Amino acid sequence: MSLLTRRLQVLIDDERYERLRRASERTGAPIGAIVRDAIDSWVLPTRDPASVASAGDRLLAAAPMPVEDWGVMKGQMLDELYGGAKRSER
């Protein structure tokens, strides 16, 4: 866990504050922790361009992966998505 060194003041309306307060009561987490978690889930971390390029290079250099026929794969995905329901029922 990183050291908390910055203070941030944000004005919110009563309804948003009540949602935070209820979430805090329900989870036992302080409101500040809930707000930090919300920031972490919505604001993407800064990525080092060299790291991104390196990841792309590794993907391009990877051996081809065997895959089934598209029709078979699509059927499997639809079956998983719809829980095995008959296609005519969709």
Rosetta constraint file for C-alpha pairs under 8 A:
AtomPair CA 12 CA 16 HARMONIC 6.34 0.50
AtomPair CA 12 CA 17 HARMONIC 6.62 0.50
AtomPair CA 13 CA 17 HARMONIC 6.37 0.50
AtomPair CA 14 CA 18 HARMONIC 6.12 0.50
AtomPair CA 15 CA 19 HARMONIC 6.36 0.50
AtomPair CA 16 CA 20 HARMONIC 6.32 0.50
AtomPair CA 17 CA 21 HARMONIC 6.07 0.50
AtomPair CA 18 CA 22 HARMONIC 6.03 0.50
AtomPair CA 19 CA 23 HARMONIC 6.13 0.50
AtomPair CA 20 CA 24 HARMONIC 6.07 0.50
AtomPair CA 20 CA 31 HARMONIC 6.16 0.50
AtomPair CA 20 CA 34 HARMONIC 7.47 0.50
AtomPair CA 21 CA 25 HARMONIC 6.24 0.50
AtomPair CA 21 CA 31 HARMONIC 6.68 0.50
AtomPair CA 22 CA 26 HARMONIC 6.03 0.50
AtomPair CA 23 CA 27 HARMONIC 5.98 0.50
AtomPair CA 23 CA 28 HARMONIC 7.94 0.50
AtomPair CA 23 CA 29 HARMONIC 7.90 0.50
AtomPair CA 23 CA 31 HARMONIC 7.92 0.50
AtomPair CA 23 CA 34 HARMONIC 7.93 0.50
AtomPair CA 24 CA 28 HARMONIC 5.29 0.50
AtomPair CA 24 CA 29 HARMONIC 5.09 0.50
AtomPair CA 24 CA 30 HARMONIC 5.66 0.50
AtomPair CA 24 CA 31 HARMONIC 5.69 0.50
AtomPair CA 24 CA 34 HARMONIC 7.35 0.50
AtomPair CA 25 CA 29 HARMONIC 7.39 0.50
AtomPair CA 29 CA 33 HARMONIC 6.28 0.50
AtomPair CA 29 CA 34 HARMONIC 6.70 0.50
AtomPair CA 30 CA 34 HARMONIC 6.54 0.50
AtomPair CA 31 CA 35 HARMONIC 6.26 0.50
AtomPair CA 32 CA 36 HARMONIC 6.18 0.50
AtomPair CA 33 CA 37 HARMONIC 6.10 0.50
AtomPair CA 34 CA 38 HARMONIC 6.19 0.50
AtomPair CA 35 CA 39 HARMONIC 6.27 0.50
AtomPair CA 36 CA 40 HARMONIC 6.19 0.50
AtomPair CA 37 CA 41 HARMONIC 6.19 0.50
AtomPair CA 38 CA 42 HARMONIC 6.24 0.50
AtomPair CA 39 CA 43 HARMONIC 5.64 0.50
AtomPair CA 40 CA 44 HARMONIC 7.17 0.50
AtomPair CA 47 CA 51 HARMONIC 7.25 0.50
AtomPair CA 47 CA 52 HARMONIC 7.10 0.50
AtomPair CA 48 CA 52 HARMONIC 6.47 0.50
AtomPair CA 49 CA 53 HARMONIC 6.14 0.50
AtomPair CA 50 CA 54 HARMONIC 6.02 0.50
AtomPair CA 51 CA 55 HARMONIC 6.20 0.50
AtomPair CA 52 CA 56 HARMONIC 6.28 0.50
AtomPair CA 53 CA 57 HARMONIC 6.17 0.50
AtomPair CA 54 CA 58 HARMONIC 6.26 0.50
AtomPair CA 55 CA 59 HARMONIC 6.30 0.50
AtomPair CA 56 CA 60 HARMONIC 6.22 0.50
AtomPair CA 57 CA 61 HARMONIC 6.11 0.50
AtomPair CA 58 CA 62 HARMONIC 6.10 0.50
AtomPair CA 68 CA 72 HARMONIC 6.48 0.50
AtomPair CA 68 CA 73 HARMONIC 6.19 0.50
AtomPair CA 69 CA 73 HARMONIC 6.28 0.50
AtomPair CA 70 CA 74 HARMONIC 5.92 0.50
AtomPair CA 71 CA 75 HARMONIC 6.18 0.50
AtomPair CA 72 CA 76 HARMONIC 6.29 0.50
AtomPair CA 73 CA 77 HARMONIC 6.21 0.50
AtomPair CA 74 CA 78 HARMONIC 6.13 0.50
AtomPair CA 75 CA 79 HARMONIC 6.04 0.50
AtomPair CA 76 CA 80 HARMONIC 6.16 0.50
AtomPair CA 77 CA 81 HARMONIC 5.98 0.50
AtomPair CA 78 CA 82 HARMONIC 5.92 0.50
AtomPair CA 78 CA 84 HARMONIC 7.83 0.50
AtomPair CA 79 CA 83 HARMONIC 5.52 0.50
AtomPair CA 79 CA 84 HARMONIC 4.49 0.50
AtomPair CA 79 CA 85 HARMONIC 6.85 0.50
AtomPair CA 80 CA 84 HARMONIC 6.43 0.50
AtomPair CA 85 CA 89 HARMONIC 6.68 0.50
AtomPair CA 85 CA 90 HARMONIC 7.45 0.50
AtomPair CA 86 CA 90 HARMONIC 7.07 0.50
